[in-house]
């Protein structure tokens, strides 16, 4: 099982994009989940979108869909994948 910041996560990879869903109700991708999108390399070097789960306020903290936000590396958060 994958973990994002210590919480169980579901990871989907397709066409150079990695989507991580975590901290939802009952399963990581259910109601209230957090969502992270990353590009670059097989493990997503650059986070381009990050919404916190409802349990942490639900705010979007990174929304850089059309560019790369250097310094936000998915590999710093994702383990067990």
mmCIF file of the N, C-alpha and C atoms, coordinates in Angstrom:
data_MODEL
# 
_entry.id   MODEL 
# 
loop_
_atom_site.group_PDB 
_atom_site.id 
_atom_site.type_symbol 
_atom_site.label_atom_id 
_atom_site.label_alt_id 
_atom_site.label_comp_id 
_atom_site.label_asym_id 
_atom_site.label_entity_id 
_atom_site.label_seq_id 
_atom_site.pdbx_PDB_ins_code 
_atom_site.Cartn_x 
_atom_site.Cartn_y 
_atom_site.Cartn_z 
_atom_site.occupancy 
_atom_site.B_iso_or_equiv 
_atom_site.pdbx_formal_charge 
_atom_site.auth_seq_id 
_atom_site.auth_comp_id 
_atom_site.auth_asym_id 
_atom_site.auth_atom_id 
_atom_site.pdbx_PDB_model_num 
ATOM 1   N N  . UNK A 1 1  ? 0.850   -1.186 0.000   1.00 0.00 ? 1  UNK A N  1 
ATOM 2   C CA . UNK A 1 1  ? 0.000   0.000  0.000   1.00 0.00 ? 1  UNK A CA 1 
ATOM 3   C C  . UNK A 1 1  ? 0.888   1.239  0.000   1.00 0.00 ? 1  UNK A C  1 
ATOM 4   N N  . UNK A 1 2  ? 0.456   2.255  -0.727  1.00 0.00 ? 2  UNK A N  1 
ATOM 5   C CA . UNK A 1 2  ? 1.166   3.531  -0.759  1.00 0.00 ? 2  UNK A CA 1 
ATOM 6   C C  . UNK A 1 2  ? 0.673   4.417  0.386   1.00 0.00 ? 2  UNK A C  1 
ATOM 7   N N  . UNK A 1 3  ? 1.524   5.335  0.794   1.00 0.00 ? 3  UNK A N  1 
ATOM 8   C CA . UNK A 1 3  ? 1.178   6.300  1.837   1.00 0.00 ? 3  UNK A CA 1 
ATOM 9   C C  . UNK A 1 3  ? 1.587   7.686  1.390   1.00 0.00 ? 3  UNK A C  1 
ATOM 10  N N  . UNK A 1 4  ? 0.742   8.683  1.683   1.00 0.00 ? 4  UNK A N  1 
ATOM 11  C CA . UNK A 1 4  ? 1.053   10.069 1.404   1.00 0.00 ? 4  UNK A CA 1 
ATOM 12  C C  . UNK A 1 4  ? 1.064   10.800 2.736   1.00 0.00 ? 4  UNK A C  1 
ATOM 13  N N  . UNK A 1 5  ? 2.200   11.360 3.109   1.00 0.00 ? 5  UNK A N  1 
ATOM 14  C CA . UNK A 1 5  ? 2.378   12.003 4.418   1.00 0.00 ? 5  UNK A CA 1 
ATOM 15  C C  . UNK A 1 5  ? 1.866   11.117 5.554   1.00 0.00 ? 5  UNK A C  1 
ATOM 16  N N  . UNK A 1 6  ? 2.149   9.812  5.450   1.00 0.00 ? 6  UNK A N  1 
ATOM 17  C CA . UNK A 1 6  ? 1.791   8.864  6.494   1.00 0.00 ? 6  UNK A CA 1 
ATOM 18  C C  . UNK A 1 6  ? 0.364   8.362  6.449   1.00 0.00 ? 6  UNK A C  1 
ATOM 19  N N  . UNK A 1 7  ? -0.450  8.808  5.489   1.00 0.00 ? 7  UNK A N  1 
ATOM 20  C CA . UNK A 1 7  ? -1.835  8.388  5.384   1.00 0.00 ? 7  UNK A CA 1 
ATOM 21  C C  . UNK A 1 7  ? -1.991  7.443  4.190   1.00 0.00 ? 7  UNK A C  1 
ATOM 22  N N  . UNK A 1 8  ? -2.821  6.411  4.307   1.00 0.00 ? 8  UNK A N  1 
ATOM 23  C CA . UNK A 1 8  ? -3.023  5.499  3.183   1.00 0.00 ? 8  UNK A CA 1 
ATOM 24  C C  . UNK A 1 8  ? -3.442  6.267  1.934   1.00 0.00 ? 8  UNK A C  1 
ATOM 25  N N  . UNK A 1 9  ? -2.908  5.849  0.791   1.00 0.00 ? 9  UNK A N  1 
ATOM 26  C CA . UNK A 1 9  ? -3.159  6.563  -0.460  1.00 0.00 ? 9  UNK A CA 1 
ATOM 27  C C  . UNK A 1 9  ? -3.403  5.592  -1.605  1.00 0.00 ? 9  UNK A C  1 
ATOM 28  N N  . UNK A 1 10 ? -4.139  6.071  -2.606  1.00 0.00 ? 10 UNK A N  1 
ATOM 29  C CA . UNK A 1 10 ? -4.309  5.372  -3.872  1.00 0.00 ? 10 UNK A CA 1 
ATOM 30  C C  . UNK A 1 10 ? -3.598  6.195  -4.924  1.00 0.00 ? 10 UNK A C  1 
ATOM 31  N N  . UNK A 1 11 ? -2.770  5.529  -5.736  1.00 0.00 ? 11 UNK A N  1 
ATOM 32  C CA . UNK A 1 11 ? -1.959  6.218  -6.741  1.00 0.00 ? 11 UNK A CA 1 
ATOM 33  C C  . UNK A 1 11 ? -2.335  5.714  -8.126  1.00 0.00 ? 11 UNK A C  1 
ATOM 34  N N  . UNK A 1 12 ? -2.606  6.655  -9.036  1.00 0.00 ? 12 UNK A N  1 
ATOM 35  C CA . UNK A 1 12 ? -2.887  6.333  -10.439 1.00 0.00 ? 12 UNK A CA 1 
ATOM 36  C C  . UNK A 1 12 ? -1.861  7.038  -11.314 1.00 0.00 ? 12 UNK A C  1 
ATOM 37  N N  . UNK A 1 13 ? -1.248  6.282  -12.226 1.00 0.00 ? 13 UNK A N  1 
ATOM 38  C CA . UNK A 1 13 ? -0.290  6.852  -13.185 1.00 0.00 ? 13 UNK A CA 1 
ATOM 39  C C  . UNK A 1 13 ? -0.845  6.697  -14.587 1.00 0.00 ? 13 UNK A C  1 
ATOM 40  N N  . UNK A 1 14 ? -0.782  7.779  -15.387 1.00 0.00 ? 14 UNK A N  1 
ATOM 41  C CA . UNK A 1 14 ? -1.156  7.681  -16.795 1.00 0.00 ? 14 UNK A CA 1 
ATOM 42  C C  . UNK A 1 14 ? -0.582  8.870  -17.557 1.00 0.00 ? 14 UNK A C  1 
ATOM 43  N N  . UNK A 1 15 ? 0.006   8.571  -18.699 1.00 0.00 ? 15 UNK A N  1 
ATOM 44  C CA . UNK A 1 15 ? 0.514   9.575  -19.630 1.00 0.00 ? 15 UNK A CA 1 
ATOM 45  C C  . UNK A 1 15 ? 1.338   10.676 -18.966 1.00 0.00 ? 15 UNK A C  1 
ATOM 46  N N  . UNK A 1 16 ? 2.284   10.304 -18.131 1.00 0.00 ? 16 UNK A N  1 
ATOM 47  C CA . UNK A 1 16 ? 3.182   11.269 -17.515 1.00 0.00 ? 16 UNK A CA 1 
ATOM 48  C C  . UNK A 1 16 ? 2.608   12.028 -16.335 1.00 0.00 ? 16 UNK A C  1 
ATOM 49  N N  . UNK A 1 17 ? 1.391   11.705 -15.917 1.00 0.00 ? 17 UNK A N  1 
ATOM 50  C CA . UNK A 1 17 ? 0.754   12.370 -14.776 1.00 0.00 ? 17 UNK A CA 1 
ATOM 51  C C  . UNK A 1 17 ? 0.512   11.336 -13.688 1.00 0.00 ? 17 UNK A C  1 
ATOM 52  N N  . UNK A 1 18 ? 0.779   11.727 -12.464 1.00 0.00 ? 18 UNK A N  1 
ATOM 53  C CA . UNK A 1 18 ? 0.502   10.878 -11.310 1.00 0.00 ? 18 UNK A CA 1 
ATOM 54  C C  . UNK A 1 18 ? -0.553  11.572 -10.464 1.00 0.00 ? 18 UNK A C  1 
ATOM 55  N N  . UNK A 1 19 ? -1.610  10.856 -10.119 1.00 0.00 ? 19 UNK A N  1 
ATOM 56  C CA . UNK A 1 19 ? -2.659  11.355 -9.240  1.00 0.00 ? 19 UNK A CA 1 
ATOM 57  C C  . UNK A 1 19 ? -2.630  10.544 -7.956  1.00 0.00 ? 19 UNK A C  1 
ATOM 58  N N  . UNK A 1 20 ? -2.623  11.239 -6.832  1.00 0.00 ? 20 UNK A N  1 
ATOM 59  C CA . UNK A 1 20 ? -2.624  10.598 -5.515  1.00 0.00 ? 20 UNK A CA 1 
ATOM 60  C C  . UNK A 1 20 ? -3.870  11.064 -4.779  1.00 0.00 ? 20 UNK A C  1 
ATOM 61  N N  . UNK A 1 21 ? -4.644  10.093 -4.276  1.00 0.00 ? 21 UNK A N  1 
ATOM 62  C CA . UNK A 1 21 ? -5.838  10.378 -3.486  1.00 0.00 ? 21 UNK A CA 1 
ATOM 63  C C  . UNK A 1 21 ? -5.585  9.825  -2.086  1.00 0.00 ? 21 UNK A C  1 
ATOM 64  N N  . UNK A 1 22 ? -5.867  10.626 -1.057  1.00 0.00 ? 22 UNK A N  1 
ATOM 65  C CA . UNK A 1 22 ? -5.551  10.191 0.306   1.00 0.00 ? 22 UNK A CA 1 
ATOM 66  C C  . UNK A 1 22 ? -6.540  10.778 1.304   1.00 0.00 ? 22 UNK A C  1 
ATOM 67  N N  . UNK A 1 23 ? -6.675  10.113 2.426   1.00 0.00 ? 23 UNK A N  1 
ATOM 68  C CA . UNK A 1 23 ? -7.413  10.582 3.592   1.00 0.00 ? 23 UNK A CA 1 
ATOM 69  C C  . UNK A 1 23 ? -8.907  10.764 3.375   1.00 0.00 ? 23 UNK A C  1 
ATOM 70  N N  . UNK A 1 24 ? -9.514  9.953  2.485   1.00 0.00 ? 24 UNK A N  1 
ATOM 71  C CA . UNK A 1 24 ? -10.961 10.020 2.294   1.00 0.00 ? 24 UNK A CA 1 
ATOM 72  C C  . UNK A 1 24 ? -11.690 9.173  3.335   1.00 0.00 ? 24 UNK A C  1 
ATOM 73  N N  . UNK A 1 25 ? -13.002 9.304  3.352   1.00 0.00 ? 25 UNK A N  1 
ATOM 74  C CA . UNK A 1 25 ? -13.824 8.529  4.281   1.00 0.00 ? 25 UNK A CA 1 
ATOM 75  C C  . UNK A 1 25 ? -13.862 7.064  3.849   1.00 0.00 ? 25 UNK A C  1 
ATOM 76  N N  . UNK A 1 26 ? -13.471 6.173  4.691   1.00 0.00 ? 26 UNK A N  1 
ATOM 77  C CA . UNK A 1 26 ? -13.472 4.718  4.504   1.00 0.00 ? 26 UNK A CA 1 
ATOM 78  C C  . UNK A 1 26 ? -12.371 4.221  3.554   1.00 0.00 ? 26 UNK A C  1 
ATOM 79  N N  . UNK A 1 27 ? -12.134 4.874  2.441   1.00 0.00 ? 27 UNK A N  1 
ATOM 80  C CA . UNK A 1 27 ? -11.017 4.545  1.552   1.00 0.00 ? 27 UNK A CA 1 
ATOM 81  C C  . UNK A 1 27 ? -10.351 5.851  1.136   1.00 0.00 ? 27 UNK A C  1 
ATOM 82  N N  . UNK A 1 28 ? -9.079  5.806  0.759   1.00 0.00 ? 28 UNK A N  1 
ATOM 83  C CA . UNK A 1 28 ? -8.343  7.036  0.462   1.00 0.00 ? 28 UNK A CA 1 
ATOM 84  C C  . UNK A 1 28 ? -8.970  7.932  -0.607  1.00 0.00 ? 28 UNK A C  1 
ATOM 85  N N  . UNK A 1 29 ? -9.772  7.373  -1.523  1.00 0.00 ? 29 UNK A N  1 
ATOM 86  C CA . UNK A 1 29 ? -10.322 8.182  -2.613  1.00 0.00 ? 29 UNK A CA 1 
ATOM 87  C C  . UNK A 1 29 ? -11.810 8.514  -2.454  1.00 0.00 ? 29 UNK A C  1 
ATOM 88  N N  . UNK A 1 30 ? -12.372 8.281  -1.294  1.00 0.00 ? 30 UNK A N  1 
ATOM 89  C CA . UNK A 1 30 ? -13.794 8.553  -1.070  1.00 0.00 ? 30 UNK A CA 1 
ATOM 90  C C  . UNK A 1 30 ? -14.017 9.988  -0.614  1.00 0.00 ? 30 UNK A C  1 
ATOM 91  N N  . UNK A 1 31 ? -15.230 10.270 -0.181  1.00 0.00 ? 31 UNK A N  1 
ATOM 92  C CA . UNK A 1 31 ? -15.653 11.618 0.210   1.00 0.00 ? 31 UNK A CA 1 
ATOM 93  C C  . UNK A 1 31 ? -14.639 12.304 1.131   1.00 0.00 ? 31 UNK A C  1 
ATOM 94  N N  . UNK A 1 32 ? -14.328 13.550 0.822   1.00 0.00 ? 32 UNK A N  1 
ATOM 95  C CA . UNK A 1 32 ? -13.431 14.349 1.650   1.00 0.00 ? 32 UNK A CA 1 
ATOM 96  C C  . UNK A 1 32 ? -11.961 14.111 1.411   1.00 0.00 ? 32 UNK A C  1 
ATOM 97  N N  . UNK A 1 33 ? -11.617 13.372 0.353   1.00 0.00 ? 33 UNK A N  1 
ATOM 98  C CA . UNK A 1 33 ? -10.209 13.018 0.114   1.00 0.00 ? 33 UNK A CA 1 
ATOM 99  C C  . UNK A 1 33 ? -9.355  14.232 -0.270  1.00 0.00 ? 33 UNK A C  1 
ATOM 100 N N  . UNK A 1 34 ? -8.058  14.082 -0.033  1.00 0.00 ? 34 UNK A N  1 
ATOM 101 C CA . UNK A 1 34 ? -7.071  15.017 -0.552  1.00 0.00 ? 34 UNK A CA 1 
ATOM 102 C C  . UNK A 1 34 ? -6.636  14.534 -1.923  1.00 0.00 ? 34 UNK A C  1 
ATOM 103 N N  . UNK A 1 35 ? -6.148  15.468 -2.753  1.00 0.00 ? 35 UNK A N  1 
ATOM 104 C CA . UNK A 1 35 ? -5.776  15.105 -4.118  1.00 0.00 ? 35 UNK A CA 1 
ATOM 105 C C  . UNK A 1 35 ? -4.506  15.844 -4.504  1.00 0.00 ? 35 UNK A C  1 
ATOM 106 N N  . UNK A 1 36 ? -3.546  15.096 -5.043  1.00 0.00 ? 36 UNK A N  1 
ATOM 107 C CA . UNK A 1 36 ? -2.282  15.666 -5.512  1.00 0.00 ? 36 UNK A CA 1 
ATOM 108 C C  . UNK A 1 36 ? -2.046  15.187 -6.934  1.00 0.00 ? 36 UNK A C  1 
ATOM 109 N N  . UNK A 1 37 ? -1.644  16.119 -7.827  1.00 0.00 ? 37 UNK A N  1 
ATOM 110 C CA . UNK A 1 37 ? -1.226  15.773 -9.194  1.00 0.00 ? 37 UNK A CA 1 
ATOM 111 C C  . UNK A 1 37 ? 0.231   16.148 -9.327  1.00 0.00 ? 37 UNK A C  1 
ATOM 112 N N  . UNK A 1 38 ? 0.996   15.274 -9.978  1.00 0.00 ? 38 UNK A N  1 
ATOM 113 C CA . UNK A 1 38 ? 2.418   15.549 -10.167 1.00 0.00 ? 38 UNK A CA 1 
ATOM 114 C C  . UNK A 1 38 ? 2.849   15.092 -11.552 1.00 0.00 ? 38 UNK A C  1 
ATOM 115 N N  . UNK A 1 39 ? 3.894   15.728 -12.071 1.00 0.00 ? 39 UNK A N  1 
ATOM 116 C CA . UNK A 1 39 ? 4.468   15.372 -13.365 1.00 0.00 ? 39 UNK A CA 1 
ATOM 117 C C  . UNK A 1 39 ? 5.958   15.148 -13.180 1.00 0.00 ? 39 UNK A C  1 
ATOM 118 N N  . UNK A 1 40 ? 6.583   14.569 -14.188 1.00 0.00 ? 40 UNK A N  1 
ATOM 119 C CA . UNK A 1 40 ? 8.032   14.442 -14.175 1.00 0.00 ? 40 UNK A CA 1 
ATOM 120 C C  . UNK A 1 40 ? 8.541   13.148 -13.579 1.00 0.00 ? 40 UNK A C  1 
ATOM 121 N N  . UNK A 1 41 ? 9.052   12.284 -14.421 1.00 0.00 ? 41 UNK A N  1 
ATOM 122 C CA . UNK A 1 41 ? 9.653   11.049 -13.940 1.00 0.00 ? 41 UNK A CA 1 
ATOM 123 C C  . UNK A 1 41 ? 8.621   10.041 -13.489 1.00 0.00 ? 41 UNK A C  1 
ATOM 124 N N  . UNK A 1 42 ? 9.066   8.833  -13.178 1.00 0.00 ? 42 UNK A N  1 
ATOM 125 C CA . UNK A 1 42 ? 8.135   7.771  -12.812 1.00 0.00 ? 42 UNK A CA 1 
ATOM 126 C C  . UNK A 1 42 ? 7.463   7.969  -11.457 1.00 0.00 ? 42 UNK A C  1 
ATOM 127 N N  . UNK A 1 43 ? 8.024   8.807  -10.602 1.00 0.00 ? 43 UNK A N  1 
ATOM 128 C CA . UNK A 1 43 ? 7.425   9.032  -9.282  1.00 0.00 ? 43 UNK A CA 1 
ATOM 129 C C  . UNK A 1 43 ? 6.948   10.461 -9.078  1.00 0.00 ? 43 UNK A C  1 
ATOM 130 N N  . UNK A 1 44 ? 6.812   11.249 -10.130 1.00 0.00 ? 44 UNK A N  1 
ATOM 131 C CA . UNK A 1 44 ? 6.228   12.574 -9.985  1.00 0.00 ? 44 UNK A CA 1 
ATOM 132 C C  . UNK A 1 44 ? 7.105   13.581 -9.299  1.00 0.00 ? 44 UNK A C  1 
ATOM 133 N N  . UNK A 1 45 ? 8.077   14.083 -10.006 1.00 0.00 ? 45 UNK A N  1 
ATOM 134 C CA . UNK A 1 45 ? 9.033   15.011 -9.413  1.00 0.00 ? 45 UNK A CA 1 
ATOM 135 C C  . UNK A 1 45 ? 8.414   16.362 -9.041  1.00 0.00 ? 45 UNK A C  1 
ATOM 136 N N  . UNK A 1 46 ? 7.434   16.843 -9.807  1.00 0.00 ? 46 UNK A N  1 
ATOM 137 C CA . UNK A 1 46 ? 6.904   18.193 -9.600  1.00 0.00 ? 46 UNK A CA 1 
ATOM 138 C C  . UNK A 1 46 ? 5.402   18.183 -9.321  1.00 0.00 ? 46 UNK A C  1 
ATOM 139 N N  . UNK A 1 47 ? 5.009   18.643 -8.143  1.00 0.00 ? 47 UNK A N  1 
ATOM 140 C CA . UNK A 1 47 ? 3.602   18.753 -7.786  1.00 0.00 ? 47 UNK A CA 1 
ATOM 141 C C  . UNK A 1 47 ? 3.032   19.979 -8.497  1.00 0.00 ? 47 UNK A C  1 
ATOM 142 N N  . UNK A 1 48 ? 1.947   19.777 -9.251  1.00 0.00 ? 48 UNK A N  1 
ATOM 143 C CA . UNK A 1 48 ? 1.312   20.891 -9.955  1.00 0.00 ? 48 UNK A CA 1 
ATOM 144 C C  . UNK A 1 48 ? -0.069  21.215 -9.388  1.00 0.00 ? 48 UNK A C  1 
ATOM 145 N N  . UNK A 1 49 ? -0.625  20.336 -8.558  1.00 0.00 ? 49 UNK A N  1 
ATOM 146 C CA . UNK A 1 49 ? -1.921  20.588 -7.922  1.00 0.00 ? 49 UNK A CA 1 
ATOM 147 C C  . UNK A 1 49 ? -1.961  19.827 -6.603  1.00 0.00 ? 49 UNK A C  1 
ATOM 148 N N  . UNK A 1 50 ? -2.476  20.502 -5.571  1.00 0.00 ? 50 UNK A N  1 
ATOM 149 C CA . UNK A 1 50 ? -2.596  19.846 -4.258  1.00 0.00 ? 50 UNK A CA 1 
ATOM 150 C C  . UNK A 1 50 ? -3.772  20.443 -3.513  1.00 0.00 ? 50 UNK A C  1 
ATOM 151 N N  . UNK A 1 51 ? -4.778  19.595 -3.235  1.00 0.00 ? 51 UNK A N  1 
ATOM 152 C CA . UNK A 1 51 ? -5.910  19.987 -2.406  1.00 0.00 ? 51 UNK A CA 1 
ATOM 153 C C  . UNK A 1 51 ? -5.867  19.149 -1.138  1.00 0.00 ? 51 UNK A C  1 
ATOM 154 N N  . UNK A 1 52 ? -5.929  19.800 -0.009  1.00 0.00 ? 52 UNK A N  1 
ATOM 155 C CA . UNK A 1 52 ? -5.924  19.101 1.268   1.00 0.00 ? 52 UNK A CA 1 
ATOM 156 C C  . UNK A 1 52 ? -7.242  18.356 1.468   1.00 0.00 ? 52 UNK A C  1 
ATOM 157 N N  . UNK A 1 53 ? -7.234  17.288 2.265   1.00 0.00 ? 53 UNK A N  1 
ATOM 158 C CA . UNK A 1 53 ? -8.491  16.603 2.574   1.00 0.00 ? 53 UNK A CA 1 
ATOM 159 C C  . UNK A 1 53 ? -9.371  17.485 3.463   1.00 0.00 ? 53 UNK A C  1 
ATOM 160 N N  . UNK A 1 54 ? -10.655 17.189 3.492   1.00 0.00 ? 54 UNK A N  1 
ATOM 161 C CA . UNK A 1 54 ? -11.575 17.955 4.342   1.00 0.00 ? 54 UNK A CA 1 
ATOM 162 C C  . UNK A 1 54 ? -11.133 17.978 5.791   1.00 0.00 ? 54 UNK A C  1 
ATOM 163 N N  . UNK A 1 55 ? -10.552 16.881 6.254   1.00 0.00 ? 55 UNK A N  1 
ATOM 164 C CA . UNK A 1 55 ? -10.117 16.808 7.653   1.00 0.00 ? 55 UNK A CA 1 
ATOM 165 C C  . UNK A 1 55 ? -9.015  17.822 7.973   1.00 0.00 ? 55 UNK A C  1 
ATOM 166 N N  . UNK A 1 56 ? -8.370  18.366 6.925   1.00 0.00 ? 56 UNK A N  1 
ATOM 167 C CA . UNK A 1 56 ? -7.330  19.383 7.109   1.00 0.00 ? 56 UNK A CA 1 
ATOM 168 C C  . UNK A 1 56 ? -7.754  20.732 6.534   1.00 0.00 ? 56 UNK A C  1 
ATOM 169 N N  . UNK A 1 57 ? -9.052  20.895 6.254   1.00 0.00 ? 57 UNK A N  1 
ATOM 170 C CA . UNK A 1 57 ? -9.557  22.183 5.792   1.00 0.00 ? 57 UNK A CA 1 
ATOM 171 C C  . UNK A 1 57 ? -9.995  22.219 4.337   1.00 0.00 ? 57 UNK A C  1 
ATOM 172 N N  . UNK A 1 58 ? -9.511  21.304 3.496   1.00 0.00 ? 58 UNK A N  1 
ATOM 173 C CA . UNK A 1 58 ? -9.937  21.212 2.113   1.00 0.00 ? 58 UNK A CA 1 
ATOM 174 C C  . UNK A 1 58 ? -9.419  22.275 1.165   1.00 0.00 ? 58 UNK A C  1 
ATOM 175 N N  . UNK A 1 59 ? -8.489  23.121 1.589   1.00 0.00 ? 59 UNK A N  1 
ATOM 176 C CA . UNK A 1 59 ? -7.980  24.185 0.730   1.00 0.00 ? 59 UNK A CA 1 
ATOM 177 C C  . UNK A 1 59 ? -7.070  23.645 -0.364  1.00 0.00 ? 59 UNK A C  1 
ATOM 178 N N  . UNK A 1 60 ? -7.076  24.340 -1.496  1.00 0.00 ? 60 UNK A N  1 
ATOM 179 C CA . UNK A 1 60 ? -6.109  24.072 -2.553  1.00 0.00 ? 60 UNK A CA 1 
ATOM 180 C C  . UNK A 1 60 ? -4.856  24.857 -2.195  1.00 0.00 ? 60 UNK A C  1 
ATOM 181 N N  . UNK A 1 61 ? -3.734  24.149 -2.012  1.00 0.00 ? 61 UNK A N  1 
ATOM 182 C CA . UNK A 1 61 ? -2.510  24.837 -1.610  1.00 0.00 ? 61 UNK A CA 1 
ATOM 183 C C  . UNK A 1 61 ? -1.504  24.972 -2.737  1.00 0.00 ? 61 UNK A C  1 
ATOM 184 N N  . UNK A 1 62 ? -1.667  24.200 -3.810  1.00 0.00 ? 62 UNK A N  1 
ATOM 185 C CA . UNK A 1 62 ? -0.850  24.355 -5.022  1.00 0.00 ? 62 UNK A CA 1 
ATOM 186 C C  . UNK A 1 62 ? -1.799  24.218 -6.202  1.00 0.00 ? 62 UNK A C  1 
ATOM 187 N N  . UNK A 1 63 ? -1.834  25.217 -7.078  1.00 0.00 ? 63 UNK A N  1 
ATOM 188 C CA . UNK A 1 63 ? -2.621  25.120 -8.306  1.00 0.00 ? 63 UNK A CA 1 
ATOM 189 C C  . UNK A 1 63 ? -1.807  25.773 -9.408  1.00 0.00 ? 63 UNK A C  1 
ATOM 190 N N  . UNK A 1 64 ? -0.964  24.973 -9.990  1.00 0.00 ? 64 UNK A N  1 
ATOM 191 C CA . UNK A 1 64 ? -0.049  25.441 -11.018 1.00 0.00 ? 64 UNK A CA 1 
ATOM 192 C C  . UNK A 1 64 ? -0.184  24.507 -12.221 1.00 0.00 ? 64 UNK A C  1 
ATOM 193 N N  . UNK A 1 65 ? -1.407  24.367 -12.703 1.00 0.00 ? 65 UNK A N  1 
ATOM 194 C CA . UNK A 1 65 ? -1.728  23.372 -13.718 1.00 0.00 ? 65 UNK A CA 1 
ATOM 195 C C  . UNK A 1 65 ? -0.972  23.555 -15.025 1.00 0.00 ? 65 UNK A C  1 
ATOM 196 N N  . UNK A 1 66 ? -0.571  24.747 -15.345 1.00 0.00 ? 66 UNK A N  1 
ATOM 197 C CA . UNK A 1 66 ? 0.048   25.004 -16.647 1.00 0.00 ? 66 UNK A CA 1 
ATOM 198 C C  . UNK A 1 66 ? 1.550   25.157 -16.569 1.00 0.00 ? 66 UNK A C  1 
ATOM 199 N N  . UNK A 1 67 ? 2.126   24.992 -15.422 1.00 0.00 ? 67 UNK A N  1 
ATOM 200 C CA . UNK A 1 67 ? 3.575   25.093 -15.284 1.00 0.00 ? 67 UNK A CA 1 
ATOM 201 C C  . UNK A 1 67 ? 4.064   24.161 -14.192 1.00 0.00 ? 67 UNK A C  1 
ATOM 202 N N  . UNK A 1 68 ? 5.324   24.259 -13.916 1.00 0.00 ? 68 UNK A N  1 
ATOM 203 C CA . UNK A 1 68 ? 5.933   23.409 -12.892 1.00 0.00 ? 68 UNK A CA 1 
ATOM 204 C C  . UNK A 1 68 ? 6.300   24.272 -11.701 1.00 0.00 ? 68 UNK A C  1 
ATOM 205 N N  . UNK A 1 69 ? 5.936   23.839 -10.525 1.00 0.00 ? 69 UNK A N  1 
ATOM 206 C CA . UNK A 1 69 ? 6.273   24.570 -9.310  1.00 0.00 ? 69 UNK A CA 1 
ATOM 207 C C  . UNK A 1 69 ? 7.443   23.853 -8.666  1.00 0.00 ? 69 UNK A C  1 
ATOM 208 N N  . UNK A 1 70 ? 8.637   24.293 -8.973  1.00 0.00 ? 70 UNK A N  1 
ATOM 209 C CA . UNK A 1 70 ? 9.840   23.643 -8.452  1.00 0.00 ? 70 UNK A CA 1 
ATOM 210 C C  . UNK A 1 70 ? 9.872   23.715 -6.935  1.00 0.00 ? 70 UNK A C  1 
ATOM 211 N N  . UNK A 1 71 ? 10.421  22.688 -6.339  1.00 0.00 ? 71 UNK A N  1 
ATOM 212 C CA . UNK A 1 71 ? 10.521  22.641 -4.888  1.00 0.00 ? 71 UNK A CA 1 
ATOM 213 C C  . UNK A 1 71 ? 9.406   21.838 -4.236  1.00 0.00 ? 71 UNK A C  1 
ATOM 214 N N  . UNK A 1 72 ? 8.374   21.494 -4.982  1.00 0.00 ? 72 UNK A N  1 
ATOM 215 C CA . UNK A 1 72 ? 7.293   20.655 -4.465  1.00 0.00 ? 72 UNK A CA 1 
ATOM 216 C C  . UNK A 1 72 ? 7.430   19.284 -5.096  1.00 0.00 ? 72 UNK A C  1 
ATOM 217 N N  . UNK A 1 73 ? 8.166   18.425 -4.466  1.00 0.00 ? 73 UNK A N  1 
ATOM 218 C CA . UNK A 1 73 ? 8.517   17.121 -5.016  1.00 0.00 ? 73 UNK A CA 1 
ATOM 219 C C  . UNK A 1 73 ? 7.649   16.049 -4.371  1.00 0.00 ? 73 UNK A C  1 
ATOM 220 N N  . UNK A 1 74 ? 6.852   15.352 -5.178  1.00 0.00 ? 74 UNK A N  1 
ATOM 221 C CA . UNK A 1 74 ? 5.973   14.301 -4.667  1.00 0.00 ? 74 UNK A CA 1 
ATOM 222 C C  . UNK A 1 74 ? 6.751   13.243 -3.907  1.00 0.00 ? 74 UNK A C  1 
ATOM 223 N N  . UNK A 1 75 ? 7.965   12.982 -4.319  1.00 0.00 ? 75 UNK A N  1 
ATOM 224 C CA . UNK A 1 75 ? 8.771   11.942 -3.664  1.00 0.00 ? 75 UNK A CA 1 
ATOM 225 C C  . UNK A 1 75 ? 9.061   12.261 -2.205  1.00 0.00 ? 75 UNK A C  1 
ATOM 226 N N  . UNK A 1 76 ? 8.922   13.529 -1.796  1.00 0.00 ? 76 UNK A N  1 
ATOM 227 C CA . UNK A 1 76 ? 9.122   13.895 -0.399  1.00 0.00 ? 76 UNK A CA 1 
ATOM 228 C C  . UNK A 1 76 ? 7.937   13.474 0.478   1.00 0.00 ? 76 UNK A C  1 
ATOM 229 N N  . UNK A 1 77 ? 6.809   13.123 -0.135  1.00 0.00 ? 77 UNK A N  1 
ATOM 230 C CA . UNK A 1 77 ? 5.594   12.819 0.607   1.00 0.00 ? 77 UNK A CA 1 
ATOM 231 C C  . UNK A 1 77 ? 5.110   11.388 0.440   1.00 0.00 ? 77 UNK A C  1 
ATOM 232 N N  . UNK A 1 78 ? 5.413   10.756 -0.700  1.00 0.00 ? 78 UNK A N  1 
ATOM 233 C CA . UNK A 1 78 ? 4.872   9.455  -1.053  1.00 0.00 ? 78 UNK A CA 1 
ATOM 234 C C  . UNK A 1 78 ? 5.831   8.333  -0.658  1.00 0.00 ? 78 UNK A C  1 
ATOM 235 N N  . UNK A 1 79 ? 5.322   7.343  0.078   1.00 0.00 ? 79 UNK A N  1 
ATOM 236 C CA . UNK A 1 79 ? 6.139   6.200  0.482   1.00 0.00 ? 79 UNK A CA 1 
ATOM 237 C C  . UNK A 1 79 ? 5.380   4.907  0.209   1.00 0.00 ? 79 UNK A C  1 
ATOM 238 N N  . UNK A 1 80 ? 6.099   3.805  0.199   1.00 0.00 ? 80 UNK A N  1 
ATOM 239 C CA . UNK A 1 80 ? 5.493   2.494  0.053   1.00 0.00 ? 80 UNK A CA 1 
ATOM 240 C C  . UNK A 1 80 ? 4.921   2.239  -1.327  1.00 0.00 ? 80 UNK A C  1 
ATOM 241 N N  . UNK A 1 81 ? 5.344   2.993  -2.305  1.00 0.00 ? 81 UNK A N  1 
ATOM 242 C CA . UNK A 1 81 ? 4.794   2.844  -3.652  1.00 0.00 ? 81 UNK A CA 1 
ATOM 243 C C  . UNK A 1 81 ? 5.803   2.181  -4.546  1.00 0.00 ? 81 UNK A C  1 
# 
